[in-house]
C-alpha cells in the first residue's frame, strides 16, 4: 500500500504530480478522498481535471470547513488523499433516501460484505439527520464493521454543503466506500477533547434534531441568557465553540448548532429528546492533550501506512497551528483530513456520531512494504506553558464542587417534586401576580375548573369567580393579603361549563427576599364541593321540615282556634255547673294540644337555630309567683307540699324574655308535680350567686321528692323524644320534648340545665343565668281591669280576610260584643284586595295562609294604595323568617292562633283609634287614678300631686318633639322620645297612653309607621282632661 497526500493547485501541476509518481501506469486500485472549501464551481473544475488524468480511480469526498494535510491546517484549498492498494478491495456508492434512517440502512446493506474491514462515509448534514443515518447503518451492520468519516461542512456559513462521488457533486444524500481484504489492517481512534462547563439543563421541547425549548425558554433566548447577546448576532457560527454535551452509553457526546429559525428554535447535528440533560462544553489544546485516546496506544503498534483525520470545525481555531501537539504520535505518517460538522466513529462494535471531536482511521496492508514518505521534521518547542493546564484544573475543581451541589439540589428537588406531586393530587394550587393575573396553575386547578393551563395563564383569577359572591368578600380578601396577611375562607367558584364548585381557600402573600415587597400571591385550595352540597341538602331538608311543621301548625291551629275561641266565649256565658265542668275539660284539652304543638314547633326552631330571645324589663318575683300559682291547683290535687323560696337579694327588675323563662320553669314544675307521688313535695327556689352594679347571676332550682332518675339515664334525658323509662311514658304521658326544649332554652340564656337525682328519692333540676338589672320605675303597671278600662272607640269598620268558616264565626262572635264595630269577611287574598280598594276600613285582619293569593302578597298589593290603614296578620306560626316577611310586606302587628281574647282586645285598643278618647270625661274618676298612683309609687298625696303635674307639663312639651320627628320620619328620635315617655306614663298608671307610645315606638323600630295623627290627638285630649282636674 502507498499513501500520498496532495494539495491541488492546477491541472498542469496535478498532471506533473501524477507523472512523477507513476500513477497513470499503475494497475492497482486507487482510492481518492477529496476535501474542498473552495466552493462548488472550483471543486467541480478540479474533479473534471482529475478524472481526465486518472479516469479509473474511485473517488469520494465532501465540502469542508478547512482541510488538513500532513498535520497542517488549511483553508479554501482542495486536498487529495491518494491510497494505492495492492490486494485490498474497494467498493463505493452514492445514494439518497428521503428518511435519514433508511439512507443508513441502504448504505450498510449495499457495502458491507464478509471481508469488509471499514466503511468511510460522508453525508450532507443540512439535508439529513446524521445521528439517525448512523443508527440506520448500525442497525444493519451485522459484522460490526468500523465506520468513519463525517458530515460535510462549509466555512461556518451553514448554507452550501455537498458530497462528491467520482466526478459529480451532490447536495443531498451520502457517499461511502467499503475497504476490505484479509491483508488490510484497520484501526480507529478518537479524541473527544470537550470539557463540560456550567450547570445541567433540561431539554423541554424537541423534535428529532430540532430543539424548540431549553428550560421552558425558546432556544435562542436561552443562548442569549447563558452566553450573552453577542453570540446571538452571528449564529450559528458564533455558537460553534459552545456545543451541547449529553451523556449516552457512558460517553459525552457534543452536538453542534447548525441552523436557527425565526421561531427561536435551532437545528443540531444530533437528535435530542424532551427530558435530555445537557451542559455547555468547550475545548482547547490542553484539554485535548489531556484526554487523547491515541496516547494510550503502545508505540510498537504505530507502524501504519496511512492516517485519516476527521475533526470538528470547533477545534479549528486552536488546532490550526498546533495539530502536531494534539496528535504527536502520528507526526511521521502521511495524514490527511478535513474540518467537519460531525464525525463518525465505531467503538466496541457500535457506530456513533461524534461532534466537536476528532475521529481517526489508520490503515496498512500487511504484505506490502512501501516506505513512509519522508516528511520535514517539525521542531516542537521545549518550553511549555502551564496556563491552559492550570485553568483547566481550576475549572475541574469548581465544576466538581458545582456538580456535587447540583447533585444535592437534584436529590432535594426529587424529594420536593414527590411531595409536590402528592400535594397536587389532593390540593388546588395557583399563583398570581400582584394584580391577580394567573402565572401558575397545577393540574388540580385545571381538573376542577375545566380550563386548560393555556386558558388560565395570563388571565385574571376572575375567570373562575362566582358572580353570586358579594363584592365585599373580595374587598375584605384583597384588604387582608395586601397587608401581607394570610386570608382564609370558603368560596364558591364557577367552572368553564358554568357549574359551581366549593373550595376551602388559603391565600398567601409571597415576598421579595431582598426588599420584603409582595411580588405574588399563592392560593392553596381544597375541594369541598361534595361536603357543601351535602350540607346544602341537609339545610334544605331542615328548611323543608320547618316549612312542613309550619304548615302543619297552621292546619292544626286553624280549627283549634275555633275550639279555643268559642270555649273562651262559653266560659264567660251563663252555664250550669255540669256545663262549666264540660267546658273546662274542653278548654284544658285544647290547652294541652296547644302546648304539645308549641313543644314541637319550639323543637324545630331550636334545631334550625331560629330561636330568638326578647329582652323585656320584668318583675322577676312577680313572674315566678305567677308560674308557681298557675300550677298550684295541680299540686293541690296530689296533696303536695308546694312551696316557693326566693332569695331576698334577688333584683325586683331584670331584663329577660319572660315567656321563655316561664316556659322553662313551668316545664320543670309540671314535671316535678307529675312525677312526685301523693303527699310528696315540690319546691321552686332561687339563689343569687354573684352580683355587681349591672348584673346578677341567679340559680333557679326545682326540687321534688318524686320517683327519681337512675344514674345510667341521666345522660340521655335531655335528648329529644326521650324519657327515663318507657314505662314512664305509659304511666304519665308526654312527648319527651319538654326537657330537651328547656335545656336548649337555658343554653340560649347563656346557662346549662343540670340535674341531680337519686332513684325513688327525688330529683333537682337547676340552672344558672346572668341577668341584667334594671330600674323598678321602668316596670309596667296596670291601672284598671277589663271592666274599668274598656276599649274606647267610635264606630269603626273592619275587614277580616279569613277562609276558614269556623274562625269567621269565632271573630263574628267577638265583634258582636262591640256594637260600634262593623265588619265583613273576605274568603281569600284576591277578594281582600278588591274589598280594600273599593271600601274604606279602619283595620284589616289578614290571615296569612289563604287560597288564590296568600296574606303576605295581598298585604303587599294593598300597601301600594293604602299606606296607613293598620293591617293585623293572623298566623298559626311565627317563625323569625315569617315575622320578617310580614313586616316587610307592611303589616303593623300580628295575632297567633289560637287567638286569645286579651290579645285581640290589645290590638283593637292599639289600632282602632279614629277619633277616640283615651279618657271619657263623663265616667273618668280622677280620685281613683290618684289613689292608684299613690299605691304603685308608695308615696302620699302631697308628694304625688306636684310630681304628676310636672309630668303632664313635660308630656305636653315632649309631644311637640315627637310630632316633629314623626313628620320628618326621624325614626331614631321617635324611638328615643316614645321610649322615655311610655316608661314614665306607665309609672303614673296611664297605661292607655303608654300602650299608644309603645305602638309608635315599635313601628318606628320596624320603619313601618302608619297613622299617627289620631294617636297623638287622643293623647292630647287625655292631657287636656287631666289638666282640668289638676287645676
Buried (B, 14 or more C-beta within 10 A) or exposed (E): BBBBBBBBEEBEEBBEBBEEBEBEEBEBBBBBBBBBBBBBEBBBBBBEBBBEBBEEBBBBBBBBBBBBBBBBBBBEBBBBBBBBBBBBBBBBBBBBBEEBBBBBBBBBEEBBEEBBBBBBBBBBBBBBBBBBBBBBBBEBBEEEBBBBBBBBBBBBEBEBBBBBBBBBBBBBBBBBBBBBBEBBBBBBBBBBBBBBBBBBBEBBBBEBBBBBBBBEBBBBBBBBEBBEEEBBEEBBBBBBBBBBBBEEEEBBBBBBBBBBEEEBBBBBBBBBEEEBEBBBBBBBBBBBBBBBBBEEBEEEEBEBBBBBBBBBBBBBEBBBEBBBBBBBBBBBBBBBBBBBBBBBBBBEEEBBBBBBBBBBBBBBBEEBEEEBBEBEEBEEEEEEEEEBBEEBEEBEEEBEEBBEEBEEEEEEEEEEEEEBEEEBEEBBBBBBEBEEBBBBBBEBBBEBBBBEEEBBBEBEBEBBBEEEEEEEEBEEBBEBBEEEEEBEEEBBBBBEEEEEBBBBBBBBBEEEEEEEEBEBBBBBBBBBBEEBEEEEEEEEEBEEEBBEBBEBBBEBBBBBBBBBBBBBBBBEEEBEEEEBEEBBEBBEEBEEBBBBBBBBBBBBBBBBEBBEBEEEBBBBBEBBBBBBEBBBEBBEEBEBEBEBEBBEEBBBBBBBBBEBBBBBBBBBBBBBBBBBEEEBBBBBBBBBEEBEEEBBBBBBBBBBBBBBBEEEBBEEBBEBEBBBEEEBBEEEEBBBBBBBBBBBBBBBBEBEBBBBBEEEEBBBBBBBBBBBBBEEEBBBBEBBEEEEBEBBBEEBBBBBBBBBEBBBEBBEEBBEEBEEBBBEBBBBBBBBBEBBEEEEBBBBBBBBBBEBBBBBBBBBBBBEEBEEBBBBBBBBBBBEBBBEBBBBBBBBBBBBBBBBBEEBBBBBBBBBBBEBBBBEEEEBEEEEBBBBBBEBBEEEEEEBBEBBBEBBEEBBEBBEBBBEBBEEEBBEBBBBBBBBBBBBBBBBBBBBBBBBBBBBBBBBBBEBBBBBEBBBBBBBBBBBBBEEBEE
